[in-house]
Amino acid sequence: MPLMKANGATDGMAAAAAASAKDRAKDVAVQAIPVAKSAGTTAVQGVRQGVQGAKEWAAPRIEDAVLGAREWAAPRIEDAAEAVTTTVAPKVSSALMETARQVRPDGPKKTGMRRLLDWRWLLGAGAVIAAAGAGAAVTMRRRYASATAEAKNATESPDDDGMTQADGTAGDAAARSDVNGRVTTPGT
């Protein structure tokens, strides 16, 4: 049994040591959290400063590289454009001209009556004839209206107010003529 007592005492001491270590670990953790936050903030600031420094260092070098690339590429592009203009363009142009000649129909050009029967000419002539007809219709309508008004004024005399004659019959002046040609007398 003495062995059990020794183990029991050892277990109690181990439990007390574990509790003490646990408390110390909590204390260290509580102290370490603000230090870690501060270190993290400092690290982020350091990274930002490093990125800003790298950006400031790289920007002029990138601009110089781009400028150099453009200076190198410009004459080569001009040479390529000149080569295309002098060698490829005439060949493409002649090929297009030959194709156009092959596509164009060989029929005779429109002359005489065929030119007059072209749809564009017919459409234009129709528009001119329609405009002339409309103008003539407007003119005839105005003439008819003015002639009718003159005839009406001529049939009515200023002295004759539609009075009856001595024998009691209505005078000829009382009979009126409408535009449609019907003659009416007052009272009918």
MOHUPE-V467117 format. One record per run of one state. SS is the DSSP state (hx for helix, st for strand, lp for the rest). FROM is the first residue (numbers start at 0). TO is the last residue. Records with the same first field share a line. If there is no record, write none. Layout:
# MOHUPE-V467117
SS->FROM-TO, FROM-TO
This chain:
# MOHUPE-V467117
lp->0-0, 103-111, 116-117, 155-162, 164-168, 170-170, 174-174, 177-181, 184-187
hx->1-102, 112-115, 118-154, 171-173
st->163-163, 169-169, 175-176, 182-183
